[in-house]
Structure formats: C-alpha cells, structure tokens
Amino acid sequence: MKKILAIILALAPMCMYGQKFGSINSANVAQLMPEYKSSQTELDNLQKVYDEELQYMMNEYTKKVEDYESQRETLPENIRARREQEIMESRQKMEQYYSESVENLNNKHAELMEMIQTKLLKAIKDVGEEGGYICIFDLSNAAVPFVNTALTTDVTEAVKAKLDIQ
C-alpha cells in the first residue's frame, strides 16, 4: 500500500505539467468592448437629462425663495406660512428627485454592466474550453490574491478575438 501511495505521489507532479492555466484582466477587456462604450454614452446622456431637470428644479426653488424673501415683510401671516410650506415642499421634491435619479442611474449602470459581463464571461469560457484550460484566473478580481502570470497563459488576445475587438 505504501508503494502505491509513493508511486501516485511521485507521478502527481508529472501530471500537472500537461495542464494549462490562463489569466486575463477582464476589466481591461470590458473597456474595449463596443457595448461598454455605448453603455457609457447612454449613461452620460441619462445623467445629462437628470442634471438638466435638477437644474430646472433648483432654478424654480431659488426663484420661490427670492420672491418670498423680497415680499416676506409685507405678506399676511397665512400667505407667509403657505409660501414657506411651498418652499419646503419644493426642497423636499428636489431632494427626492436627486435620490431617485442617483438610484435610477445606478440601476441602469448595473443592468448595462451585467449584459457586458455576461458576454465577456461567455467568451472567456469559450476560450477556456477551446484551448483546453483547467482554469482561467481573472486578474481584475481580488478573489484570487496571487496569480503567477509567468506560469499561466495570457488569454486576453484570444478573448478579444472571440469578441471581435482589437
């Protein structure tokens, strides 16, 4: 029994020499994808729309405050209280709109990045299967604290070719 175990242990390192491991920095490849560039444009355009609307709301709020400040001393108490309430509501609406726009932008970003990641991961998987790799490590992911790139094959170009990008 000891002889069999010794033979297995002696042969195990030799079996490892034929195995292939790859590495890639998927974050760098993702940024080269046309979908990434179009998603950035889409997010920038959406951000611009939200910013313009927020600016409009801020201008309206500022106008209400300035009007109120200029007339405050001459207004009856009930009108003054109503205008103060309107100003407070305008401010709350502006703050709510800002929060919703940030949440909407984050959701849209996550949605677009998920589509990109799905396509990228499929390309990496295809390269791994076609190239006979045991494992392909993603260097942009901190889940693997160390990868000796000298002992792995960089599959970046193969994945870029699979995605039709230079």
C-alpha positions as CSV (number, residue, x, y, z in Angstrom):
1,M,0.0,0.0,0.0
2,K,2.8,2.4,0.8
3,K,4.5,1.6,-2.5
4,I,1.2,2.5,-4.4
5,L,0.9,5.8,-2.5
6,A,4.6,6.6,-3.2
7,I,4.1,6.0,-6.9
8,I,1.0,8.1,-7.0
9,L,2.7,10.9,-5.2
10,A,5.7,10.7,-7.5
11,L,3.6,10.8,-10.6
12,A,1.2,13.5,-9.5
13,P,3.7,16.4,-10.3
14,M,4.3,15.0,-13.7
15,C,0.6,15.0,-14.5
16,M,0.5,18.7,-13.6
17,Y,2.9,19.6,-16.4
18,G,0.4,18.9,-19.1
19,Q,-2.3,21.1,-17.5
20,K,-2.9,24.6,-18.8
21,F,-3.9,27.6,-16.7
22,G,-4.8,31.0,-18.2
23,S,-5.1,34.5,-16.9
24,I,-6.9,37.7,-18.1
25,N,-7.7,41.1,-16.8
26,S,-11.4,41.2,-17.7
27,A,-11.8,44.8,-16.6
28,N,-9.4,45.9,-19.3
29,V,-11.0,43.8,-22.0
30,A,-14.5,45.0,-21.0
31,Q,-13.5,48.6,-21.5
32,L,-12.5,47.8,-25.1
33,M,-15.9,46.3,-26.0
34,P,-18.2,48.4,-28.1
35,E,-21.1,47.6,-25.7
36,Y,-19.0,49.3,-22.9
37,K,-18.5,52.4,-24.9
38,S,-22.2,52.6,-25.9
39,S,-23.3,52.0,-22.3
40,Q,-21.1,54.8,-21.1
41,T,-22.6,57.1,-23.8
42,E,-26.1,56.0,-22.7
43,L,-25.3,56.6,-19.0
44,D,-23.8,60.1,-19.8
45,N,-26.9,61.0,-21.8
46,L,-29.2,59.9,-19.0
47,Q,-27.1,61.8,-16.4
48,K,-27.4,64.9,-18.6
49,V,-31.2,64.6,-18.6
50,Y,-31.3,64.2,-14.9
51,D,-28.9,67.1,-14.4
52,E,-31.0,69.4,-16.6
53,E,-34.2,68.5,-14.7
54,L,-32.5,69.0,-11.4
55,Q,-31.1,72.4,-12.5
56,Y,-34.7,73.4,-13.6
57,M,-36.0,72.4,-10.2
58,M,-33.2,74.3,-8.5
59,N,-33.9,77.4,-10.5
60,E,-37.6,77.2,-9.6
61,Y,-36.7,76.8,-5.9
62,T,-34.3,79.7,-6.0
63,K,-36.9,81.9,-7.6
64,K,-39.5,81.0,-5.0
65,V,-37.1,81.7,-2.2
66,E,-36.1,85.0,-3.7
67,D,-39.7,86.1,-4.3
68,Y,-40.6,85.1,-0.7
69,E,-37.6,86.9,0.8
70,S,-38.4,90.1,-1.1
71,Q,-42.1,90.0,0.0
72,R,-41.9,88.4,3.4
73,E,-42.3,91.5,5.4
74,T,-45.4,92.7,3.6
75,L,-47.2,89.3,3.4
76,P,-50.0,88.4,5.8
77,E,-49.2,85.6,8.2
78,N,-51.4,82.9,6.4
79,I,-49.8,83.6,3.0
80,R,-46.3,83.7,4.5
81,A,-46.9,80.3,6.1
82,R,-48.3,78.9,2.8
83,R,-45.3,80.1,0.9
84,E,-42.9,78.7,3.5
85,Q,-44.7,75.4,3.1
86,E,-44.4,75.5,-0.7
87,I,-40.6,76.3,-0.4
88,M,-40.1,73.4,2.0
89,E,-42.1,71.1,-0.3
90,S,-40.1,72.2,-3.3
91,R,-36.9,71.5,-1.5
92,Q,-38.1,68.0,-0.5
93,K,-39.2,67.2,-4.0
94,M,-35.8,68.3,-5.3
95,E,-34.0,66.1,-2.7
96,Q,-36.3,63.2,-3.6
97,Y,-35.7,63.7,-7.3
98,Y,-32.0,63.7,-6.7
99,S,-32.1,60.4,-4.7
100,E,-34.3,58.8,-7.3
101,S,-32.1,59.9,-10.2
102,V,-29.0,58.5,-8.5
103,E,-30.8,55.2,-7.8
104,N,-32.0,55.1,-11.4
105,L,-28.5,55.7,-12.8
106,N,-27.0,53.0,-10.5
107,N,-29.7,50.5,-11.6
108,K,-29.1,51.4,-15.3
109,H,-25.4,51.0,-14.8
110,A,-25.8,47.6,-13.2
111,E,-28.1,46.5,-15.9
112,L,-25.8,47.5,-18.7
113,M,-22.7,46.1,-17.0
114,E,-24.5,42.8,-16.4
115,M,-25.1,42.4,-20.1
116,I,-21.4,43.2,-20.8
117,Q,-20.2,40.8,-18.1
118,T,-22.4,38.0,-19.4
119,K,-21.0,38.4,-22.9
120,L,-17.4,38.6,-21.6
121,L,-17.7,35.6,-19.4
122,K,-19.1,33.6,-22.2
123,A,-16.1,34.5,-24.4
124,I,-13.7,33.6,-21.6
125,K,-15.5,30.3,-21.1
126,D,-15.4,29.5,-24.8
127,V,-11.7,30.3,-25.0
128,G,-11.1,28.1,-21.9
129,E,-13.0,25.2,-23.4
130,E,-11.5,25.5,-26.9
131,G,-7.9,26.0,-25.5
132,G,-8.2,23.1,-23.0
133,Y,-7.5,25.3,-20.0
134,I,-8.1,23.9,-16.5
135,C,-8.8,27.4,-15.1
136,I,-8.6,31.0,-16.3
137,F,-7.8,33.4,-13.5
138,D,-9.3,36.9,-13.7
139,L,-6.5,39.3,-12.6
140,S,-9.0,42.2,-12.1
141,N,-10.8,40.2,-9.4
142,A,-9.3,40.3,-5.9
143,A,-10.8,36.8,-5.1
144,V,-7.5,35.2,-6.1
145,P,-4.9,37.1,-4.1
146,F,-1.9,36.0,-6.3
147,V,-1.5,34.6,-9.7
148,N,1.9,33.9,-11.1
149,T,1.5,35.2,-14.6
150,A,4.7,33.6,-15.7
151,L,3.2,30.2,-15.1
152,T,-0.1,31.0,-16.8
153,T,-1.0,31.8,-20.4
154,D,-2.4,35.2,-21.1
155,V,-5.7,34.6,-22.9
156,T,-6.5,38.3,-23.4
157,E,-5.9,38.2,-27.2
158,A,-7.9,35.1,-27.7
159,V,-10.9,36.5,-25.7
160,K,-10.6,39.8,-27.6
161,A,-10.7,37.8,-30.9
162,K,-13.7,35.9,-29.7
163,L,-15.4,39.3,-29.0
164,D,-14.2,40.8,-32.3
165,I,-12.3,43.7,-30.7
166,Q,-8.7,44.8,-31.1
